[in-house]
Amino acid sequence: MARVLLFGRLADLAGWRDRAVEAGSLNGLRGVLAGVDPALGEALAGPGVQVAVDKTIVRGEAPLAAGSEVAFLPPMSGG
């Protein structure tokens, strides 16, 4: 099981911030989340959303180990 963390508007959209999800890869995790909540799946695939696996930003696919922490970070704005 991976621990999934959502921040900002992503958490607001999903209605939760922290959840355990069974998945062996980052793409698999995205698929599980999109299957449960299509709007969240679309938001996670949106431009500017970053993903950190075990506190390291990753791009593209990544394997997930039991107990991995996956954080989805919405686009930042500000000045």
Secondary structure, DSSP 4 states (H G I P E B T S, - for coil): -EEEEE-THHHHHHT-SEEEE--SBHHHHHHHHHHH-HHHHHHHTSTT-EEEETTEEE-S--B--TT-EEEEEPPP---
